[in-house]
Amino acid sequence: MRRPLGAALTTLALAVGLLAGTGATDASAERAASTLTVTPDVFVGGQALRFVGQIDGAPNAKLRIETLTNRPGDEWNLRDEIVATTDGQGHFDFEYPGPSNFGIKYRVRTTTNRTSPAALFEPRQQEVVLSLDGGPEQAPGSVVSGADFTIDVDTTPTGRGNLGRPAPPFPGRELALQQRVRVNQWKTVASAQASETGAAQFTLTAGAPGLVAYRIRQDDILTGANEIGWFPSFPLEVTVVAPGGARPAAAVGPIAPAGRPAATGGASYRSPGATPLASQRYQWGPTEWDFAWLGGESLTSPPYRGRTLTGRWIDASDGSGRAAHYNGGLALSSNISEFPGDGDHGTTTLTLQGNPLTYGRWEFRRRIDVFENVGPDYRVLIELVPEKAKDDHCGANTITVADVTFDATKAKLGVSSRRAKRTWKGSRSIPRLGDGPHSFGIEVMRDHITWFLDGESLATVKSKKAAPGVALTPRLSLVGRGQQEMRRTRVLYDWQRAWRLNKQAKKSQPGAKLKAKKLKGAC
């Protein structure tokens, strides 16, 4: 239960509007007599907010939070947790973590179905930018080996980092300066606490010549009702040169992506109609896990809901990119700004650890945004890969759920199975992915694998050995061409979900066959 507050209000209230009622006149009157004020109005997802108000005719009533994502056709979603209890006059005063979604509404509902007015939230996004020796934000630069240099940190940026809507400062928040030592490993080399304005500065001595990447990891804030997860900056790349020396080559090698399925043509995409999700159309049942990114979660937070609430995402980057939560979703971004510019290179990946399935169903809802008109496109890749390295066999047990680019009219699909000693590959026509979010799904059963887009079957492989037969986990990638400059891109995942196989699910419609070939390159 959230603890009530006794402190006086010290910040401006969020604008609160009454929703138009569809019930009886007396119910509308009750809502009109009820109140809700939420403070502060400048906050980030997961930050403790104070809910103060009254629900008319609801003395000593237990309260729950109800949410509305405010899109056409959405309905109110009632959360299970009891957050507070009204007093004898129906008043309430409690804390609850704020959302990270733009434009979402909350209201308070009693267990007897009386409601408060709704509050509309416009949270700020966490951001942190770095500057080398007082230069521009996130601009790479050079330092001389053996010389001192500074890295300035700003957690409330108004420029490239947050487009004029800075997050509030959190004085005293721990800021860890980390150096990239491997593509998926960062080592803390110094730490400091954020100032009253959310700033910090680090002074370092440059080491041996080479390319070094730094980032800031803002620590969790979990005191009281706060549920703000840790948050990383984008990498700041620093070239260390010998006195009078030439610029060295990159010291960190690229991430090796899985092999690309060959395009072989196939069935065309059909309109999803009223059933945009395969999980809904075929009634896949209760989720095993659901990462929804609704509050202040970090990459290592457990799933939002599901039968098995374990697992964390491991990020990796060999270039300019970052993985972090953004606007109620999970974003893989090639650089910090939504404006065109240089500095988009390398590959960024996220891999789930701690909640694999050998057989099951997965679905991912995402959109792709591109902010430049020139340069090669990143590959946007969803895969199922072995959770254990010993089961990988040089990519021989990998399922490609979707391999696309922003302007692609086809999605590449495929599966490699070491036990079958075969690969099945192909491509399917799809709508332009930049037009809005789309849902990619896959069903991995003991006798077949079926791929889905927006609830429609794209392809099917029928074989008792097509599934790799090892514990599989999702890997999400934004794949560059080594360190070549690319089009600035952001991939935003609304959610990632998984289901165990169950007998209650409806049999899916099979898709067109994929072409089989002998497996090569396994080790």
Secondary structure, 3 states (H helix, E strand, C coil): CCCCCCCCCCCCCCCEECCCCCCCHHHHHHHHHCEEEEECCCCECCCEEEEEEECCCCCCCEEEEEEECCCCCCCCEECCCCCEECCCCCEEEEEEECCCCCCEEEEEEECCCCECCEEEECCECCCCEEEECCCCECCCEEEECCCEEEEEEECCCCCCCCCCCCCCCCCCCEEEEEEEEECCEEEEEEEEECCCCCEEEEEEECCCCEEEEEEEEECCECCCCCCECCEECCCEEEEEECCCCCCCCCCCCCCCCCCCCCCCCCCCCCCCCCCCCHHHHCCCCCCCEEECCCCCCCCCCCCCECCCCCCEEEEEECCCCEEEEECCEEEEECCCCCCCCCCCCCCEEEEEECCCECCEEEEEEEEEEECCCCCCCCEEEEEEEECCHHHCCCCCCCEEEEEECCCCCEEEEEEEECCCCEEEEEEEECCCHHHCCEEEEEEECCCEEEEEECCEEEEEEECCCCCCCCCEEEEEEEECCCCCCCCCEEEEEEEEEEECCCCCCCCCCCCEECEEEECCCCC
